[in-house]
Amino acid sequence: MQDQTTRHHNESAGRAAIRRELHYFTLYRILEAAVLCLVVFSPVGVLIGEPHNPILARTVALVYLLAAVVLFLKGRSGRMRPQVLAGTLVDLSAAVLAIHALPGAASGVSMMLLFNVGAAALLLPLRLGLGAAAVTALALLGEYLVQAFSVNGAVRPLAELLMFAVSYLAMATLTNLVGRQMRASEALAARRGSQADNLAEINELIIRRMRTGVLLVDGEGEVKLANEASMLQLGGIGEGRRTLAQIAPELAIRLQRWRQDGASDPTPLQVAPDQPEVLPRFARLLADDAQVLVFLDDTSMVSRRAESLTLATLGRFSASLAHEIRNPLAAISYATQLMEESPDIPEADRRLLAIIYQQTHRMNGIVENVLGMARRERAQPENVELVDFARHFVDEYRNIHPLENDTIEVISAKQPIIAMVDRRQLQQVVTALVHNALIYGRMPGEPARVSLRVHASQTGTPVLDIADRGPGMPESVSTQLFRPFFTTSEHGTGLGLYIARELCLANQATLDHVPVPGGGCCFRIRMSGAHAFANN
């Protein structure tokens, strides 16, 4: 598409150049007609002698002037080749008739006709240009023969006529070649100019859309250029003359220090309120130029890249750690099974053994889920009835974790709600959310109240809400909840909610924090309906 646009632009530029040349040609034709009228209708005609046919001379001069004006007006629009051919025919006819009526002006008219032939060949293909030159030479030869067989005889030698004929052909060939080279050069210049403009637009678009802020500051500290990212990081830079000292004084100070000693301060800088910190970098536009490019790297993006590297390292580390965790779990599970088979174990202790075995089995499942997430293994979805799942989860959680005065309840509709999800991974997600709600979702001095609400959205999507009645969380924290390694607890790892969301994404589900107007927190899991994976 871009090549077609460039080609169309070059063709338009070529047509405009030819139209401009035709315009000058028609102006010259008016000059020729005016000179002919001057010779015929003024005393200047005495210099070339008496006309052979005064009436024909006057008629030719007036008609030629009128035709020249008409061709000049027509030359502004319409097809160019017919106009050039018509103009050449008019020039040739007027020249032959003028030579016949004014024999004393024959040489001058033939000389002026040389330019007309050359201009026509410049605007026409070589074949037509040479044809016009040949026709002109034959027309002059015909007029010469008419004069030779008249009563007075020819007034100029035949050699002169032959030299003009050769000159016409040579002029047509030369001007056509020069015209082609000239138009090729203009097309090349237009194409290179268009490519340069396109590259400039692409460069400007790249700089404007860069996530890194870019400023161009001159030697006096005035901001000459700024891309969108920098304007956002600086909180707007206003209109008119803008100096860096007015927009970001601390950044201007660092730039001044860099100009003096070339050292950069690696400390992040917050240049505008409510904006992330940036790490400024400086580079001269040219080696001996006072203009400086200021790059503002968003530290949050750097942090996210570091987090990605950390997670990649964690994924590799977890693979080697799996054996170290699985082996003790397998030993604990095997020992628990052997103890359950012993007749000396009291019945009350058997319940504790069952809890140990169940939790080691769950711990092994969590390790497998983390490894599966690191390896991007696919979930194993199945149809899960959420109301029954929530009730079974609450009963199991109460048996394993002593709640004391805390409460967990299930709120559900009467009809069953079926979701397509991996049951083990959903169990892990809900366990992490309920565990967080019991720890952080309580008012000071009061027990925690956690609810699992199963319902369907307006579109029929299965939804599971885990809500508490605690103090809630500020907006500054809620926007970073699902970032890896982000935690507000001294003992937290910052991976719980991140892993929970990743597990939800692996099941074509979403996990979001939903603000609660009356206080508290609510985490909403939206899952795919029954058979959603099969439909996909």
LUMGU-893786 format. One record per residue (C-alpha): x, y, z; residue in three letters. Coordinates in steps of 0.5 Angstrom, whole numbers, m for minus. Layout:
residues N
@east:X	north:Y	up:Z	residu:ALA
...
This chain:
residues 536
@east:0	north:0	up:0	residu:MET
@east:6	north:5	up:2	residu:GLN
@east:9	north:3	up:m5	residu:ASP
@east:3	north:5	up:m9	residu:GLN
@east:2	north:11	up:m5	residu:THR
@east:9	north:13	up:m7	residu:THR
@east:8	north:11	up:m14	residu:ARG
@east:2	north:15	up:m15	residu:HIS
@east:6	north:21	up:m11	residu:HIS
@east:11	north:21	up:m16	residu:ASN
@east:7	north:20	up:m22	residu:GLU
@east:3	north:26	up:m20	residu:SER
@east:9	north:30	up:m19	residu:ALA
@east:12	north:28	up:m26	residu:GLY
@east:5	north:30	up:m29	residu:ARG
@east:5	north:37	up:m25	residu:ALA
@east:13	north:38	up:m28	residu:ALA
@east:10	north:37	up:m35	residu:ILE
@east:4	north:41	up:m34	residu:ARG
@east:9	north:47	up:m32	residu:ARG
@east:13	north:46	up:m38	residu:GLU
@east:7	north:46	up:m43	residu:LEU
@east:5	north:53	up:m39	residu:HIS
@east:12	north:56	up:m41	residu:TYR
@east:11	north:53	up:m48	residu:PHE
@east:5	north:57	up:m49	residu:THR
@east:7	north:63	up:m46	residu:LEU
@east:13	north:63	up:m51	residu:TYR
@east:8	north:62	up:m57	residu:ARG
@east:4	north:68	up:m55	residu:ILE
@east:11	north:72	up:m55	residu:LEU
@east:12	north:69	up:m62	residu:GLU
@east:5	north:71	up:m64	residu:ALA
@east:6	north:78	up:m61	residu:ALA
@east:13	north:79	up:m65	residu:VAL
@east:10	north:77	up:m71	residu:LEU
@east:4	north:82	up:m70	residu:CYS
@east:10	north:88	up:m69	residu:LEU
@east:13	north:86	up:m75	residu:VAL
@east:7	north:86	up:m79	residu:VAL
@east:3	north:92	up:m76	residu:PHE
@east:9	north:97	up:m74	residu:SER
@east:14	north:101	up:m78	residu:PRO
@east:19	north:95	up:m75	residu:VAL
@east:17	north:91	up:m82	residu:GLY
@east:21	north:96	up:m86	residu:VAL
@east:27	north:93	up:m83	residu:LEU
@east:25	north:86	up:m87	residu:ILE
@east:23	north:89	up:m93	residu:GLY
@east:16	north:89	up:m96	residu:GLU
@east:11	north:83	up:m95	residu:PRO
@east:10	north:79	up:m101	residu:HIS
@east:2	north:78	up:m99	residu:ASN
@east:0	north:84	up:m94	residu:PRO
@east:m7	north:81	up:m93	residu:ILE
@east:m4	north:74	up:m92	residu:LEU
@east:1	north:77	up:m87	residu:ALA
@east:m4	north:81	up:m83	residu:ARG
@east:m9	north:75	up:m83	residu:THR
@east:m4	north:70	up:m81	residu:VAL
@east:m1	north:75	up:m75	residu:ALA
@east:m8	north:76	up:m72	residu:LEU
@east:m10	north:69	up:m72	residu:VAL
@east:m4	north:66	up:m70	residu:TYR
@east:m4	north:71	up:m64	residu:LEU
@east:m11	north:69	up:m62	residu:LEU
@east:m10	north:61	up:m63	residu:ALA
@east:m4	north:62	up:m58	residu:ALA
@east:m8	north:66	up:m53	residu:VAL
@east:m13	north:60	up:m54	residu:VAL
@east:m8	north:55	up:m53	residu:LEU
@east:m5	north:58	up:m47	residu:PHE
@east:m12	north:58	up:m43	residu:LEU
@east:m13	north:51	up:m45	residu:LYS
@east:m6	north:49	up:m43	residu:GLY
@east:m8	north:50	up:m35	residu:ARG
@east:m13	north:43	up:m36	residu:SER
@east:m14	north:37	up:m40	residu:GLY
@east:m10	north:32	up:m44	residu:ARG
@east:m3	north:35	up:m45	residu:MET
@east:m1	north:31	up:m51	residu:ARG
@east:m7	north:33	up:m56	residu:PRO
@east:m5	north:40	up:m53	residu:GLN
@east:2	north:39	up:m55	residu:VAL
@east:0	north:36	up:m62	residu:LEU
@east:m5	north:42	up:m64	residu:ALA
@east:0	north:47	up:m62	residu:GLY
@east:5	north:44	up:m66	residu:THR
@east:1	north:44	up:m72	residu:LEU
@east:m1	north:51	up:m71	residu:VAL
@east:6	north:53	up:m70	residu:ASP
@east:8	north:50	up:m77	residu:LEU
@east:2	north:53	up:m80	residu:SER
@east:3	north:60	up:m78	residu:ALA
@east:11	north:59	up:m80	residu:ALA
@east:10	north:57	up:m87	residu:VAL
@east:4	north:62	up:m88	residu:LEU
@east:9	north:67	up:m85	residu:ALA
@east:15	north:65	up:m89	residu:ILE
@east:11	north:65	up:m96	residu:HIS
@east:8	north:72	up:m94	residu:ALA
@east:14	north:75	up:m91	residu:LEU
@east:20	north:72	up:m95	residu:PRO
@east:25	north:77	up:m92	residu:GLY
@east:23	north:74	up:m85	residu:ALA
@east:24	north:67	up:m87	residu:ALA
@east:31	north:66	up:m84	residu:SER
@east:28	north:69	up:m77	residu:GLY
@east:22	north:65	up:m77	residu:VAL
@east:25	north:58	up:m79	residu:SER
@east:30	north:60	up:m73	residu:MET
@east:24	north:61	up:m68	residu:MET
@east:21	north:55	up:m70	residu:LEU
@east:27	north:51	up:m68	residu:LEU
@east:25	north:53	up:m61	residu:PHE
@east:18	north:50	up:m62	residu:ASN
@east:20	north:44	up:m65	residu:VAL
@east:25	north:43	up:m59	residu:GLY
@east:19	north:44	up:m54	residu:ALA
@east:15	north:39	up:m57	residu:ALA
@east:20	north:34	up:m57	residu:ALA
@east:21	north:35	up:m50	residu:LEU
@east:14	north:34	up:m48	residu:LEU
@east:12	north:28	up:m53	residu:LEU
@east:15	north:21	up:m54	residu:PRO
@east:21	north:21	up:m58	residu:LEU
@east:17	north:18	up:m64	residu:ARG
@east:12	north:24	up:m64	residu:LEU
@east:18	north:29	up:m63	residu:GLY
@east:22	north:26	up:m69	residu:LEU
@east:16	north:26	up:m73	residu:GLY
@east:14	north:33	up:m71	residu:ALA
@east:21	north:35	up:m74	residu:ALA
@east:21	north:31	up:m80	residu:ALA
@east:14	north:34	up:m82	residu:VAL
@east:17	north:41	up:m80	residu:THR
@east:22	north:40	up:m85	residu:ALA
@east:18	north:38	up:m90	residu:LEU
@east:13	north:43	up:m90	residu:ALA
@east:19	north:48	up:m90	residu:LEU
@east:21	north:44	up:m97	residu:LEU
@east:14	north:45	up:m100	residu:GLY
@east:14	north:52	up:m99	residu:GLU
@east:21	north:53	up:m102	residu:TYR
@east:19	north:49	up:m108	residu:LEU
@east:13	north:54	up:m108	residu:VAL
@east:17	north:60	up:m108	residu:GLN
@east:22	north:57	up:m113	residu:ALA
@east:17	north:55	up:m118	residu:PHE
@east:13	north:62	up:m117	residu:SER
@east:14	north:68	up:m122	residu:VAL
@east:20	north:71	up:m117	residu:ASN
@east:23	north:65	up:m115	residu:GLY
@east:26	north:63	up:m109	residu:ALA
@east:30	north:68	up:m105	residu:VAL
@east:34	north:64	up:m100	residu:ARG
@east:39	north:58	up:m102	residu:PRO
@east:37	north:51	up:m101	residu:LEU
@east:43	north:49	up:m97	residu:ALA
@east:40	north:54	up:m91	residu:GLU
@east:34	north:50	up:m92	residu:LEU
@east:37	north:43	up:m91	residu:LEU
@east:41	north:46	up:m85	residu:MET
@east:35	north:48	up:m82	residu:PHE
@east:32	north:41	up:m83	residu:ALA
@east:38	north:37	up:m80	residu:VAL
@east:38	north:42	up:m74	residu:SER
@east:30	north:41	up:m73	residu:TYR
@east:32	north:33	up:m72	residu:LEU
@east:38	north:34	up:m68	residu:ALA
@east:34	north:39	up:m63	residu:MET
@east:28	north:34	up:m63	residu:ALA
@east:33	north:28	up:m61	residu:THR
@east:37	north:32	up:m56	residu:LEU
@east:31	north:36	up:m52	residu:THR
@east:27	north:29	up:m52	residu:ASN
@east:33	north:26	up:m49	residu:LEU
@east:35	north:32	up:m44	residu:VAL
@east:27	north:32	up:m42	residu:GLY
@east:27	north:24	up:m40	residu:ARG
@east:33	north:25	up:m36	residu:GLN
@east:30	north:31	up:m33	residu:MET
@east:24	north:28	up:m31	residu:ARG
@east:27	north:22	up:m29	residu:ALA
@east:32	north:26	up:m24	residu:SER
@east:25	north:30	up:m22	residu:GLU
@east:22	north:23	up:m20	residu:ALA
@east:28	north:20	up:m17	residu:LEU
@east:28	north:27	up:m12	residu:ALA
@east:21	north:26	up:m11	residu:ALA
@east:21	north:19	up:m9	residu:ARG
@east:27	north:20	up:m5	residu:ARG
@east:24	north:26	up:m2	residu:GLY
@east:17	north:22	up:0	residu:SER
@east:22	north:16	up:3	residu:GLN
@east:25	north:21	up:7	residu:ALA
@east:18	north:24	up:9	residu:ASP
@east:16	north:17	up:11	residu:ASN
@east:22	north:16	up:15	residu:LEU
@east:21	north:22	up:19	residu:ALA
@east:14	north:21	up:20	residu:GLU
@east:16	north:13	up:22	residu:ILE
@east:21	north:16	up:27	residu:ASN
@east:17	north:21	up:30	residu:GLU
@east:11	north:16	up:31	residu:LEU
@east:16	north:11	up:34	residu:ILE
@east:19	north:17	up:39	residu:ILE
@east:12	north:19	up:40	residu:ARG
@east:9	north:12	up:42	residu:ARG
@east:15	north:10	up:46	residu:MET
@east:14	north:8	up:53	residu:ARG
@east:21	north:12	up:55	residu:THR
@east:20	north:19	up:56	residu:GLY
@east:24	north:23	up:51	residu:VAL
@east:26	north:31	up:52	residu:LEU
@east:30	north:35	up:47	residu:LEU
@east:33	north:41	up:51	residu:VAL
@east:37	north:46	up:48	residu:ASP
@east:43	north:49	up:51	residu:GLY
@east:39	north:55	up:55	residu:GLU
@east:35	north:49	up:58	residu:GLY
@east:29	north:50	up:54	residu:GLU
@east:25	north:44	up:52	residu:VAL
@east:24	north:44	up:44	residu:LYS
@east:21	north:37	up:44	residu:LEU
@east:17	north:32	up:48	residu:ALA
@east:14	north:25	up:47	residu:ASN
@east:7	north:23	up:50	residu:GLU
@east:11	north:19	up:55	residu:ALA
@east:15	north:25	up:58	residu:SER
@east:9	north:29	up:58	residu:MET
@east:5	north:24	up:62	residu:LEU
@east:11	north:23	up:67	residu:GLN
@east:12	north:31	up:68	residu:LEU
@east:4	north:32	up:69	residu:GLY
@east:4	north:36	up:63	residu:GLY
@east:9	north:42	up:60	residu:ILE
@east:4	north:47	up:58	residu:GLY
@east:4	north:51	up:52	residu:GLU
@east:9	north:57	up:49	residu:GLY
@east:16	north:57	up:51	residu:ARG
@east:18	north:52	up:57	residu:ARG
@east:24	north:51	up:60	residu:THR
@east:26	north:45	up:64	residu:LEU
@east:28	north:49	up:70	residu:ALA
@east:20	north:51	up:70	residu:GLN
@east:17	north:44	up:69	residu:ILE
@east:22	north:40	up:73	residu:ALA
@east:27	north:43	up:77	residu:PRO
@east:30	north:37	up:80	residu:GLU
@east:31	north:34	up:73	residu:LEU
@east:34	north:41	up:71	residu:ALA
@east:39	north:41	up:77	residu:ILE
@east:41	north:34	up:75	residu:ARG
@east:42	north:36	up:67	residu:LEU
@east:46	north:41	up:69	residu:GLN
@east:51	north:37	up:74	residu:ARG
@east:51	north:32	up:68	residu:TRP
@east:53	north:38	up:63	residu:ARG
@east:59	north:40	up:68	residu:GLN
@east:62	north:33	up:70	residu:ASP
@east:59	north:28	up:65	residu:GLY
@east:56	north:24	up:71	residu:ALA
@east:49	north:21	up:72	residu:SER
@east:46	north:20	up:79	residu:ASP
@east:43	north:13	up:79	residu:PRO
@east:37	north:15	up:84	residu:THR
@east:30	north:15	up:82	residu:PRO
@east:27	north:21	up:81	residu:LEU
@east:19	north:23	up:82	residu:GLN
@east:18	north:29	up:77	residu:VAL
@east:11	north:30	up:78	residu:ALA
@east:6	north:28	up:84	residu:PRO
@east:2	north:22	up:83	residu:ASP
@east:7	north:20	up:78	residu:GLN
@east:11	north:14	up:78	residu:PRO
@east:19	north:15	up:79	residu:GLU
@east:23	north:16	up:73	residu:VAL
@east:31	north:14	up:72	residu:LEU
@east:34	north:20	up:68	residu:PRO
@east:39	north:19	up:63	residu:ARG
@east:42	north:24	up:58	residu:PHE
@east:46	north:24	up:52	residu:ALA
@east:48	north:29	up:47	residu:ARG
@east:45	north:30	up:40	residu:LEU
@east:51	north:31	up:37	residu:LEU
@east:58	north:31	up:39	residu:ALA
@east:59	north:38	up:39	residu:ASP
@east:52	north:40	up:40	residu:ASP
@east:49	north:44	up:46	residu:ALA
@east:42	north:40	up:45	residu:GLN
@east:41	north:34	up:50	residu:VAL
@east:37	north:28	up:49	residu:LEU
@east:33	north:27	up:56	residu:VAL
@east:31	north:20	up:57	residu:PHE
@east:26	north:18	up:63	residu:LEU
@east:26	north:11	up:64	residu:ASP
@east:19	north:9	up:68	residu:ASP
@east:22	north:5	up:74	residu:THR
@east:15	north:1	up:75	residu:SER
@east:17	north:m2	up:68	residu:MET
@east:24	north:m3	up:70	residu:VAL
@east:21	north:m7	up:76	residu:SER
@east:16	north:m11	up:72	residu:ARG
@east:22	north:m13	up:68	residu:ARG
@east:26	north:m15	up:74	residu:ALA
@east:20	north:m19	up:77	residu:GLU
@east:19	north:m23	up:70	residu:SER
@east:26	north:m25	up:71	residu:LEU
@east:25	north:m27	up:78	residu:THR
@east:19	north:m31	up:76	residu:LEU
@east:23	north:m34	up:71	residu:ALA
@east:29	north:m36	up:76	residu:THR
@east:23	north:m38	up:81	residu:LEU
@east:20	north:m43	up:76	residu:GLY
@east:27	north:m46	up:74	residu:ARG
@east:29	north:m46	up:82	residu:PHE
@east:22	north:m49	up:83	residu:SER
@east:23	north:m55	up:79	residu:ALA
@east:30	north:m57	up:83	residu:SER
@east:26	north:m56	up:89	residu:LEU
@east:20	north:m60	up:88	residu:ALA
@east:24	north:m67	up:89	residu:HIS
@east:27	north:m64	up:96	residu:GLU
@east:19	north:m62	up:98	residu:ILE
@east:16	north:m68	up:95	residu:ARG
@east:21	north:m73	up:98	residu:ASN
@east:19	north:m71	up:105	residu:PRO
@east:12	north:m71	up:104	residu:LEU
@east:12	north:m78	up:101	residu:ALA
@east:16	north:m80	up:107	residu:ALA
@east:10	north:m77	up:112	residu:ILE
@east:5	north:m79	up:108	residu:SER
@east:7	north:m86	up:108	residu:TYR
@east:9	north:m86	up:115	residu:ALA
@east:2	north:m84	up:117	residu:THR
@east:m1	north:m89	up:113	residu:GLN
@east:3	north:m94	up:117	residu:LEU
@east:1	north:m91	up:123	residu:MET
@east:m6	north:m92	up:122	residu:GLU
@east:m5	north:m99	up:121	residu:GLU
@east:m3	north:m100	up:128	residu:SER
@east:m8	north:m103	up:133	residu:PRO
@east:m4	north:m99	up:138	residu:ASP
@east:m7	north:m92	up:136	residu:ILE
@east:m13	north:m89	up:140	residu:PRO
@east:m19	north:m87	up:136	residu:GLU
@east:m18	north:m80	up:137	residu:ALA
@east:m11	north:m80	up:135	residu:ASP
@east:m13	north:m83	up:128	residu:ARG
@east:m17	north:m77	up:127	residu:ARG
@east:m11	north:m73	up:127	residu:LEU
@east:m7	north:m78	up:123	residu:LEU
@east:m12	north:m77	up:118	residu:ALA
@east:m12	north:m69	up:118	residu:ILE
@east:m4	north:m70	up:117	residu:ILE
@east:m5	north:m75	up:111	residu:TYR
@east:m10	north:m70	up:108	residu:GLN
@east:m6	north:m64	up:109	residu:GLN
@east:1	north:m68	up:106	residu:THR
@east:m4	north:m70	up:100	residu:HIS
@east:m6	north:m63	up:99	residu:ARG
@east:1	north:m60	up:100	residu:MET
@east:3	north:m64	up:94	residu:ASN
@east:m2	north:m62	up:90	residu:GLY
@east:0	north:m55	up:91	residu:ILE
@east:7	north:m56	up:89	residu:VAL
@east:5	north:m59	up:83	residu:GLU
@east:0	north:m53	up:81	residu:ASN
@east:6	north:m49	up:82	residu:VAL
@east:10	north:m53	up:78	residu:LEU
@east:5	north:m53	up:73	residu:GLY
@east:4	north:m46	up:73	residu:MET
@east:12	north:m45	up:72	residu:ALA
@east:12	north:m50	up:66	residu:ARG
@east:5	north:m47	up:63	residu:ARG
@east:2	north:m54	up:64	residu:GLU
@east:m6	north:m54	up:62	residu:ARG
@east:m11	north:m55	up:67	residu:ALA
@east:m15	north:m61	up:67	residu:GLN
@east:m22	north:m58	up:67	residu:PRO
@east:m29	north:m61	up:69	residu:GLU
@east:m36	north:m60	up:71	residu:ASN
@east:m36	north:m57	up:78	residu:VAL
@east:m43	north:m56	up:82	residu:GLU
@east:m40	north:m49	up:86	residu:LEU
@east:m46	north:m49	up:91	residu:VAL
@east:m44	north:m56	up:93	residu:ASP
@east:m36	north:m55	up:92	residu:PHE
@east:m37	north:m49	up:97	residu:ALA
@east:m41	north:m52	up:102	residu:ARG
@east:m36	north:m58	up:102	residu:HIS
@east:m30	north:m53	up:102	residu:PHE
@east:m33	north:m50	up:109	residu:VAL
@east:m34	north:m56	up:112	residu:ASP
@east:m27	north:m59	up:111	residu:GLU
@east:m24	north:m52	up:112	residu:TYR
@east:m27	north:m52	up:119	residu:ARG
@east:m25	north:m59	up:121	residu:ASN
@east:m18	north:m58	up:119	residu:ILE
@east:m17	north:m50	up:121	residu:HIS
@east:m20	north:m49	up:128	residu:PRO
@east:m24	north:m42	up:127	residu:LEU
@east:m25	north:m41	up:135	residu:GLU
@east:m30	north:m35	up:134	residu:ASN
@east:m29	north:m33	up:127	residu:ASP
@east:m35	north:m35	up:122	residu:THR
@east:m35	north:m38	up:115	residu:ILE
@east:m42	north:m39	up:111	residu:GLU
@east:m44	north:m40	up:104	residu:VAL
@east:m49	north:m36	up:101	residu:ILE
@east:m52	north:m39	up:95	residu:SER
@east:m58	north:m40	up:90	residu:ALA
@east:m63	north:m45	up:90	residu:LYS
@east:m61	north:m48	up:83	residu:GLN
@east:m55	north:m51	up:82	residu:PRO
@east:m49	north:m47	up:79	residu:ILE
@east:m44	north:m51	up:74	residu:ILE
@east:m37	north:m49	up:72	residu:ALA
@east:m32	north:m52	up:68	residu:MET
@east:m26	north:m51	up:72	residu:VAL
@east:m20	north:m56	up:75	residu:ASP
@east:m23	north:m57	up:82	residu:ARG
@east:m16	north:m58	up:85	residu:ARG
@east:m14	north:m51	up:83	residu:GLN
@east:m20	north:m48	up:85	residu:LEU
@east:m19	north:m51	up:92	residu:GLN
@east:m12	north:m48	up:92	residu:GLN
@east:m15	north:m41	up:90	residu:VAL
@east:m21	north:m41	up:95	residu:VAL
@east:m16	north:m43	up:100	residu:THR
@east:m11	north:m38	up:99	residu:ALA
@east:m17	north:m32	up:99	residu:LEU
@east:m21	north:m35	up:105	residu:VAL
@east:m14	north:m35	up:109	residu:HIS
@east:m13	north:m28	up:107	residu:ASN
@east:m20	north:m26	up:109	residu:ALA
@east:m19	north:m29	up:116	residu:LEU
@east:m12	north:m26	up:117	residu:ILE
@east:m13	north:m19	up:115	residu:TYR
@east:m21	north:m19	up:114	residu:GLY
@east:m23	north:m17	up:121	residu:ARG
@east:m24	north:m11	up:125	residu:MET
@east:m20	north:m10	up:131	residu:PRO
@east:m22	north:m14	up:137	residu:GLY
@east:m28	north:m17	up:133	residu:GLU
@east:m28	north:m24	up:130	residu:PRO
@east:m27	north:m25	up:122	residu:ALA
@east:m34	north:m26	up:118	residu:ARG
@east:m32	north:m29	up:112	residu:VAL
@east:m38	north:m31	up:106	residu:SER
@east:m37	north:m35	up:100	residu:LEU
@east:m43	north:m33	up:95	residu:ARG
@east:m45	north:m37	up:89	residu:VAL
@east:m49	north:m34	up:84	residu:HIS
@east:m49	north:m33	up:77	residu:ALA
@east:m48	north:m26	up:73	residu:SER
@east:m53	north:m23	up:69	residu:GLN
@east:m50	north:m26	up:63	residu:THR
@east:m50	north:m33	up:66	residu:GLY
@east:m43	north:m34	up:68	residu:THR
@east:m42	north:m38	up:74	residu:PRO
@east:m39	north:m33	up:80	residu:VAL
@east:m36	north:m34	up:87	residu:LEU
@east:m35	north:m29	up:91	residu:ASP
@east:m30	north:m29	up:97	residu:ILE
@east:m32	north:m23	up:102	residu:ALA
@east:m30	north:m21	up:109	residu:ASP
@east:m33	north:m15	up:113	residu:ARG
@east:m26	north:m12	up:115	residu:GLY
@east:m23	north:m5	up:114	residu:PRO
@east:m22	north:m6	up:107	residu:GLY
@east:m16	north:m4	up:103	residu:MET
@east:m14	north:3	up:100	residu:PRO
@east:m14	north:4	up:93	residu:GLU
@east:m6	north:5	up:93	residu:SER
@east:m6	north:m2	up:95	residu:VAL
@east:m12	north:m5	up:91	residu:SER
@east:m8	north:m3	up:84	residu:THR
@east:m2	north:m7	up:86	residu:GLN
@east:m5	north:m14	up:89	residu:LEU
@east:m4	north:m18	up:84	residu:PHE
@east:3	north:m16	up:83	residu:ARG
@east:8	north:m22	up:84	residu:PRO
@east:12	north:m21	up:91	residu:PHE
@east:8	north:m15	up:93	residu:PHE
@east:6	north:m16	up:100	residu:THR
@east:4	north:m11	up:106	residu:THR
@east:5	north:m17	up:111	residu:SER
@east:12	north:m18	up:114	residu:GLU
@east:11	north:m25	up:114	residu:HIS
@east:8	north:m26	up:107	residu:GLY
@east:11	north:m28	up:100	residu:THR
@east:7	north:m23	up:96	residu:GLY
@east:6	north:m30	up:91	residu:LEU
@east:m1	north:m32	up:94	residu:GLY
@east:m6	north:m27	up:90	residu:LEU
@east:m1	north:m28	up:84	residu:TYR
@east:m1	north:m35	up:84	residu:ILE
@east:m9	north:m35	up:85	residu:ALA
@east:m10	north:m31	up:79	residu:ARG
@east:m5	north:m35	up:74	residu:GLU
@east:m9	north:m41	up:76	residu:LEU
@east:m15	north:m38	up:75	residu:CYS
@east:m13	north:m35	up:68	residu:LEU
@east:m10	north:m43	up:67	residu:ALA
@east:m18	north:m45	up:67	residu:ASN
@east:m21	north:m39	up:63	residu:GLN
@east:m23	north:m35	up:69	residu:ALA
@east:m22	north:m29	up:72	residu:THR
@east:m20	north:m26	up:79	residu:LEU
@east:m21	north:m19	up:81	residu:ASP
@east:m22	north:m15	up:87	residu:HIS
@east:m29	north:m12	up:88	residu:VAL
@east:m30	north:m5	up:92	residu:PRO
@east:m35	north:m6	up:97	residu:VAL
@east:m39	north:0	up:99	residu:PRO
@east:m41	north:m2	up:106	residu:GLY
@east:m33	north:m4	up:108	residu:GLY
@east:m29	north:m10	up:107	residu:GLY
@east:m26	north:m14	up:101	residu:CYS
@east:m29	north:m18	up:96	residu:CYS
@east:m25	north:m22	up:91	residu:PHE
@east:m29	north:m25	up:85	residu:ARG
@east:m28	north:m31	up:81	residu:ILE
@east:m32	north:m31	up:74	residu:ARG
@east:m31	north:m38	up:71	residu:MET
@east:m33	north:m41	up:65	residu:SER
@east:m40	north:m45	up:64	residu:GLY
@east:m41	north:m52	up:63	residu:ALA
@east:m38	north:m55	up:57	residu:HIS
@east:m34	north:m48	up:55	residu:ALA
@east:m28	north:m51	up:54	residu:PHE
@east:m31	north:m56	up:49	residu:ALA
@east:m34	north:m51	up:45	residu:ASN
@east:m28	north:m47	up:45	residu:ASN
